[in-house]
Amino acid sequence: MAVSDTFRVDTPALQNLLEKIGAGQLQLPDFQRGWVWDDAHIKAIIASISQGHPVGAIMGMETGGEARFSPVPFKGAPNISDAPEMLILDGQQRLTSLFLSLKSKSPVPTRNEQGKDLLRWYYLDMELFLAANGDPDDAILSLPDNKKITRDFGRQIELDLSVPEYEYQYGKFPLNLVYDMAGMLSWQQGYQTHFNTTEKSAFVSAFVLKIVQVFGSYKVPMIVLSKSTPKIAVCTVFENVNTGGVPLTVFELLTATYAADGFKLRDDWEERKGKLYGISKNLHGIDETDFLAAVTLYATYQKSLTNDNAVGCKRKDILNLDLTTYREHADALLEGFRKASKFLHTQKIFDSFNLPYKTQIIPLSAICTALDDAYDLATTQEKLTQWYWCGALGELYGSANETRYANDMQQVPKWLQDAETPVTIRDGNFAPTRLLSLQTRNSAAYKGIAALLMNHGCQDFISGQSMDITNYFDEAVDIHHIFPAAHCENQKYNRNLWNSVVNKTPLSARTNRVLGGRAPSAYLGTLENNPKYAIPKQILDNHLKTHLIDIVAVRHDDFDGFIVNRAKALLDLIQSATGKAVAGRDSEETIRAFGNRLI
């Protein structure tokens, strides 16, 4: 349909666009930025297409006109033509993601939300795809290069799709066959042969028919700039449609939605952000999306109390948060965050730098909001503490947390009234050997154990002061080695042991400087005999004991004995915090790692 002399609007089939990318007929101008979409974005756009939902218009430019640019192929496409028929000005991220996931026969090189590089295969859950009320987000699966999903640090396999027979068995269809008719029919035949039942044959036939209907008929609105479009106009258009090259966030989408009612969400957030950050440093880092997620989680929970409303804070849930509901609950959530911050203080977590998981504050603040006055009850605090440490030490909030948030929001308040134990507590397990792999503060459990030691009452070696909020900041408390790193390297101790959390504890910067790189017996002698400190032996020993340090071992520089005994004490501390026994303390794996049982 002609619209003007400079552009027209088409609706090509997605399949046709992807085939043209593979043939080099569609390419990119050389000034386009690189493909940057992460795994979550790829899954989201596939989910939208699987439901026939729009994914936005594409903008292209015919080649051969005044605006001449060097073409480059899409990522993953062969460089087989230097004369494409069209360049894509807007839509690179979407088309590249779809080409790699739906057409390529290689794993997709992407990244997670933290920027770590990944290789992923994409699958469609057949039953969820066919279900009338299925969640499209849940139907799209992303698997690593080996096509296996594992847990417990790779020791247990949750899903294995490494061979077609497993794909058939678990009903997971490889999405890179949706536009490969021969490959799809071959897979269908293999599925039917695998089960060899009339019921399964009918099921897979219905599935393939729907695949063809949904993906095969999917069309994309496309604005095409004609050859006559001046170069300056093309550049202006490109800048307008690629502002920063960053996709709209859920916050920006809601900002635009609320603006129609005259409400300035960004201004509202900036005011609330100032209040949040003024409460405590442990809330620094909470951003606008976190706050919206917490409001949505709580709002959906409140609705669920009177109807069958689903509880959650996925992207679609946040986008459904209307302005009236936001205004109704935003102030309450601000108070919920204040209570969450107060709770973290009771656990000796004073700043965001040493916070195990920022993500866990989302359900924590929503739960605290729901508790209202019951938050202050001793029984509430005791159970909330157990839930928190099962999540943090079980390392359950690293990624893909929305389902866990929903479970926490529904289960924790009921559990506080003596209902069934929440799934987060059931899932929150800690392996003894995990102590040795906790080497840096990048791990939630690493920071969590330091907080547990402070909450246990550990005292600074020199001052004897417990780690409260005042001296934590005034004395620059941080996590330092007990057997100093320089000494351990000189003695050629196993780095896996001496650099682990077992050999670390919260100390002031001043105390750490006094320890230097010397053996414990040497720096303890200095603290006792140097007139500048002159700490009596018994008092110094008492300080050490508050850190769960074996006095005899450190005074005799017995590194192996120290490691074993402190590991035992830390596991006891973890058991106390989580209310759960640590399994495997006398397993062969533990004995190999520590040289002894940890019982």
BAKEGU-533240 format. One record per residue (C-alpha): x, y, z. Coordinates in pm, whole numbers, m for minus. Example, Ala and Ser with C-alpha at 12.3 -4.5 7.8 and 13.67 -1.06 7.14 Angstrom:
// BAKEGU-533240
       X       Y       Z
    1230    m450     780
    1367    m106     714
END
This chain:
// BAKEGU-533240
       X       Y       Z
       0       0       0
     155     327    m108
     172     589     168
     410     851      28
     693     895    m221
     951     818      48
     808     516     227
     550     240     216
     406      m9     466
     431    m384     403
     341    m692     612
     587    m964     509
     580   m1306     670
     840   m1351     943
     954   m1671     772
    1024   m1476     454
    1225   m1213     640
    1440   m1474     812
    1500   m1657     484
    1612   m1332     325
    1851   m1272     613
    2000   m1617     556
    2031   m1545     184
    2197   m1208     242
    1909   m1017      84
    1843    m840     412
    2147    m691     585
    2242    m408     818
    2407     m73     757
    2762     m69     888
    2679     201    1144
    2442     m29    1330
    2555    m128    1678
    2615    m494    1752
    2356    m746    1857
    2324    m733    2237
    2003    m908    2340
    2028   m1143    2636
    1865   m1479    2695
    1560   m1333    2872
    1484   m1099    2580
    1512   m1383    2329
    1271   m1602    2524
    1027   m1313    2561
    1005   m1235    2189
     965   m1603    2098
     686   m1628    2357
     510   m1328    2201
     527   m1478    1852
     409   m1818    1977
      90   m1645    2092
      52   m1439    1776
     118   m1117    1964
     279    m818    1786
     648    m753    1847
     665    m408    1691
     728    m276    1345
    1050    m320    1150
    1201     m38     946
    1401    m109     632
    1556      93     352
    1580      m6     m12
    1934      m9    m144
    2054     155    m462
    1937     506    m381
    2109     823    m264
    2171     688      85
    2451     440      32
    2598     246     323
    2834     m48     344
    2621    m354     424
    2707    m614     688
    2523    m945     737
    2320   m1020    1045
    2502   m1208    1319
    2494   m1577    1235
    2408   m1519     869
    2658   m1612     596
    2835   m1329     417
    2721   m1438      72
    2612   m1110     m83
    2751    m758     m88
    2445    m625    m269
    2141    m680     m45
    1803    m559    m156
    1732    m390     175
    1905    m265     492
    1733    m285     830
    1738      43    1023
    1521     m60    1317
    1460    m418    1428
    1811    m561    1430
    1785    m697    1784
    1450    m865    1720
    1537   m1010    1379
    1882   m1130    1486
    1737   m1300    1792
    1471   m1472    1585
    1711   m1571    1308
    1958   m1727    1551
    1696   m1905    1762
    1450   m2016    1489
    1673   m2072    1183
    2027   m2147    1301
    2139   m2504    1362
    2399   m2388    1615
    2353   m2278    1977
    2276   m1908    2011
    2565   m1699    2151
    2394   m1468    2401
    2439   m1367    2763
    2252   m1368    3093
    2116   m1060    3267
    2450   m1012    3445
    2637   m1000    3113
    2796   m1346    3131
    2836   m1507    2787
    2615   m1808    2718
    2543   m2058    2442
    2174   m2149    2438
    1931   m2376    2255
    1562   m2284    2255
    1275   m2529    2296
     897   m2519    2307
     704   m2713    2571
     448   m2897    2361
     178   m2933    2625
     199   m2572    2742
     196   m2451    2380
    m125   m2640    2311
    m288   m2550    2643
    m560   m2288    2606
    m465   m2112    2930
     m89   m2179    2929
     160   m1905    3015
     358   m1833    2695
     662   m1730    2900
     671   m2071    3068
     637   m2256    2737
     972   m2129    2606
    1276   m2309    2742
    1641   m2208    2717
    1905   m2478    2759
    2286   m2461    2775
    2517   m2578    2498
    2505   m2938    2628
    2123   m2924    2637
    2113   m3012    3006
    1964   m2817    3298
    2133   m2902    3626
    2117   m2797    3989
    2322   m2847    4305
    2624   m2703    4121
    2594   m2946    3832
    2565   m3261    4040
    2198   m3329    3960
    2038   m3318    3616
    1687   m3170    3607
    1633   m3191    3230
    1839   m3360    2958
    1752   m3298    2592
    2091   m3396    2451
    1944   m3658    2215
    1617   m3657    2015
    1478   m3947    2220
    1491   m3726    2530
    1320   m3444    2339
    1038   m3682    2254
    1020   m3823    2607
     989   m3483    2776
     778   m3323    2504
    1022   m3045    2419
    1035   m2932    2056
    1353   m2769    1917
    1253   m2425    1795
    1513   m2416    1518
    1286   m2655    1326
     980   m2427    1307
    1083   m2301     962
    1249   m2625     852
     959   m2828     715
    1168   m3135     633
    1334   m3128     975
     999   m3076    1147
     836   m3370     970
    1137   m3589    1045
    1113   m3495    1413
     741   m3566    1409
     804   m3910    1261
    1070   m3980    1524
     827   m3875    1799
     557   m4107    1666
     802   m4396    1635
     932   m4336    1987
     589   m4368    2150
     409   m4578    1886
      61   m4498    2019
    m242   m4352    1848
    m285   m4096    2126
      71   m3962    2095
      53   m3956    1716
    m261   m3744    1732
     m99   m3519    1991
     213   m3447    1785
       7   m3399    1469
    m203   m3136    1647
     114   m2974    1775
     278   m2955    1431
     m42   m2820    1279
     m52   m2539    1536
     322   m2468    1487
     264   m2424    1115
     m45   m2211    1174
     113   m1982    1433
     471   m1944    1313
     407   m1997     943
     139   m1730     921
     308   m1477    1149
     350   m1140     976
     556    m838    1075
     454    m480     997
     738    m317     806
     801      42     707
    1019      55     395
    1204     375     305
    1226     408     m72
    1539     464    m277
    1441     828    m318
    1475     902      55
    1761    1153     105
    2057    1037     310
    2008    1307     572
    1651    1194     617
    1763     832     663
    2009     934     934
    1745    1139    1112
    1498     852    1100
    1760     611    1234
    1844     837    1528
    1477     879    1611
    1398     508    1616
    1723     401    1784
    1752     646    2072
    2045     502    2261
    1983     166    2099
    1828      48    2426
    1488    m125    2442
    1217      26    2656
    1215     m99    3014
     896    m191    3194
     937     128    3398
     951     340    3082
     645     166    2941
     448     233    3258
     576     589    3263
     431     641    2916
     103     470    3016
      57     675    3334
     142     997    3151
    m188     965    2963
    m357    1027    3298
    m128    1317    3382
      82    1120    3634
     461    1158    3621
     590     821    3733
     957     918    3698
     916    1217    3929
     726    1001    4176
    1003     742    4171
    1279     998    4222
    1102    1123    4533
    1055     770    4667
    1413     679    4579
    1536     967    4795
    1327     839    5086
    1443     478    5037
    1810     569    5020
    1765     790    5324
    1644     495    5531
    1966     295    5517
    2263     212    5298
    2137    m145    5273
    1864     m14    5040
    2106     165    4812
    2087      m1    4473
    1712     m60    4481
    1599      71    4145
    1269     170    3989
    1204    m178    3847
    1263    m340    4188
    1014    m102    4345
     753    m167    4075
     804    m543    4117
     748    m517    4493
     435    m304    4448
     299    m547    4189
     379    m851    4403
     195    m703    4700
     m96    m571    4492
    m159    m906    4324
    m136   m1076    4665
    m399    m842    4808
    m631    m916    4516
    m574   m1290    4559
    m716   m1272    4912
   m1064   m1199    4776
   m1060   m1367    4434
    m865   m1613    4223
    m617   m1349    4109
    m271   m1493    4038
      13   m1358    4253
     324   m1247    4071
     548    m970    3944
     655   m1088    3602
     688    m828    3331
     329    m883    3217
     206    m843    3574
     390    m513    3617
     256    m385    3285
     m96    m466    3410
     m41    m251    3720
    m290      30    3668
    m231     377    3808
    m506     352    4070
    m355      33    4213
      m5     180    4208
    m120     488    4400
    m311     270    4644
     m10      59    4745
     308     259    4674
     315     431    5014
     256     101    5194
     549     m52    5006
     772     234    5110
     696     135    5469
     752    m229    5374
    1099    m145    5248
    1167      40    5573
    1075    m271    5771
    1285    m486    5538
    1581    m257    5599
    1522    m278    5973
    1516    m657    5951
    1844    m658    5758
    1996    m445    6033
    1899    m709    6289
    2093    m956    6075
    2398    m720    6072
    2358    m633    5705
    2425    m262    5699
    2496    m175    5337
    2420    m293    4984
    2787    m385    4928
    2757    m675    5172
    2393    m761    5098
    2370   m1127    4992
    2091   m1069    4738
    1937    m740    4633
    1666    m946    4464
    1550   m1102    4790
    1450    m758    4917
    1162    m760    4667
     964   m1041    4836
    1097    m938    5179
     956    m586    5149
     623    m711    5012
     595    m967    5293
     679    m703    5554
     406    m483    5405
     153    m764    5431
     250    m840    5792
     159    m490    5911
     181    m481    6296
     256    m855    6315
     602    m774    6181
     718    m676    6531
     618   m1005    6699
     908   m1218    6824
     769   m1530    6654
     745   m1339    6325
    1105   m1226    6347
    1224   m1577    6426
    1049   m1734    6128
    1136   m1447    5896
    1499   m1499    5989
    1482   m1868    5903
    1317   m1796    5566
    1569   m1526    5483
    1877   m1737    5553
    1739   m2045    5377
    1706   m1825    5068
    2040   m1646    5103
    2260   m1938    5211
    2075   m2174    4979
    2158   m1924    4703
    1808   m1932    4563
    1772   m1577    4430
    2039   m1564    4162
    1818   m1554    3852
    1468   m1620    3719
    1319   m1529    4056
     961   m1427    3973
     811   m1768    4047
     994   m1785    4380
     876   m1433    4466
     517   m1541    4405
     561   m1853    4618
     720   m1651    4899
     443   m1391    4891
     171   m1653    4918
     341   m1897    5153
     543   m1698    5407
     258   m1494    5561
      49   m1811    5597
     346   m2000    5744
     388   m1727    6003
      39   m1828    6115
     148   m2195    6138
      59   m2308    5787
     274   m2529    5562
     648   m2463    5540
     735   m2240    5240
     911   m2398    4944
    1208   m2161    4987
    1280   m2317    5325
    1245   m2667    5180
    1475   m2575    4890
    1736   m2392    5098
    2016   m2644    5140
    2387   m2593    5198
    2661   m2841    5105
    2970   m2856    5335
    3210   m2837    5041
    3044   m2513    4931
    3246   m2344    5207
    3560   m2390    5001
    3418   m2248    4679
    3308   m1931    4858
    3616   m1729    4771
    3484   m1379    4693
    3195   m1151    4778
    3043   m1229    4438
    2870   m1518    4616
    2561   m1447    4823
    2652   m1714    5081
    3001   m1562    5122
    2853   m1229    5233
    2584   m1411    5428
    2833   m1602    5642
    3015   m1278    5726
    2684   m1129    5841
    2611   m1439    6049
    2948   m1402    6223
    2871   m1040    6308
    2525   m1138    6428
    2687   m1412    6637
    2873   m1135    6819
    3223   m1146    6674
    3448    m883    6832
    3735    m694    6677
    4067    m853    6777
    4207    m524    6910
    3915    m316    7035
    3693    m603    7143
    3396    m414    7002
    3108    m607    6849
    3020    m517    6491
    2731    m274    6523
    2627     m18    6265
    2839     259    6418
    3179      92    6426
    3100    m102    6107
    3130     221    5910
    3363     414    6141
    3617     132    6157
    3579      29    5790
    3490    m330    5876
    3548    m575    5592
    3612    m946    5538
    3979   m1037    5594
    4200   m1348    5623
    4273   m1501    5963
    4582   m1683    5837
    4706   m1389    5622
    4735   m1442    5246
    5109   m1363    5231
    5182   m1615    5507
    4970   m1883    5339
    5149   m1831    5007
    5488   m1851    5177
    5386   m2177    5345
    5243   m2304    5014
    4909   m2388    5170
    4628   m2497    4940
    4476   m2175    4805
    4139   m2343    4779
    4149   m2368    5158
    4319   m2050    5271
    4130   m1814    5039
    3790   m1961    5125
    3541   m1812    5366
    3660   m2066    5624
    3977   m1857    5667
    3801   m1520    5664
    3620   m1305    5915
    3495    m947    5966
    3772    m719    6099
    3840    m348    6108
    4085    m202    5857
    4316    m104    6145
    4327    m457    6286
    4393    m606    5944
    4694    m374    5900
    4836    m491    6234
    4801    m855    6130
    5005    m786    5817
    5128   m1093    5633
    5253   m1278    5941
    5168   m1610    6099
    4889   m1595    6359
    5132   m1674    6643
    5339   m1371    6541
    5060   m1116    6519
    4894   m1247    6836
    5229   m1200    7013
    5238    m840    6893
    4887    m773    7024
    4985    m915    7363
    5339    m783    7408
    5354    m454    7220
    5285    m173    7475
    5074       0    7210
    4814    m280    7244
    4903    m490    7553
    4594    m710    7530
    4593    m979    7803
    4607   m1332    7662
    4275   m1442    7810
    4093   m1137    7675
    4248   m1180    7331
    4147   m1547    7332
    3792   m1445    7414
    3793   m1207    7116
    3911   m1488    6890
    3647   m1729    7017
    3369   m1490    6909
    3491   m1550    6551
    3456   m1929    6598
    3836   m1960    6585
    4013   m2260    6741
    4250   m2093    6991
    4497   m2382    7016
    4522   m2415    6637
    4592   m2048    6564
    4839   m2008    6851
    5037   m2304    6715
    4995   m2199    6350
    4816   m2529    6290
    4650   m2438    5961
    4495   m2780    5888
    4348   m2812    6236
    4217   m2456    6220
    4043   m2514    5885
    3867   m2832    5997
    3750   m2692    6330
    3635   m2359    6188
    3449   m2533    5906
    3265   m2737    6169
    3176   m2421    6361
    3057   m2237    6049
    2833   m2527    5952
    2685   m2521    6303
    2622   m2149    6257
    2453   m2211    5922
    2237   m2485    6072
    2128   m2249    6348
    2037   m1974    6102
    1847   m2195    5857
    1694   m2426    6114
    1805   m2718    5895
    2076   m2978    5934
    2361   m2958    5685
    2375   m3297    5516
    2698   m3464    5410
    2924   m3346    5690
    3085   m3689    5702
    3055   m3777    5333
    3350   m3899    5127
    3340   m3575    4927
    3367   m3369    5246
    3650   m3581    5382
    3843   m3548    5055
    3796   m3171    5057
    3883   m3103    5421
    4089   m3407    5515
    3845   m3493    5792
    3480   m3523    5883
    3304   m3203    5984
    3096   m3348    6266
END
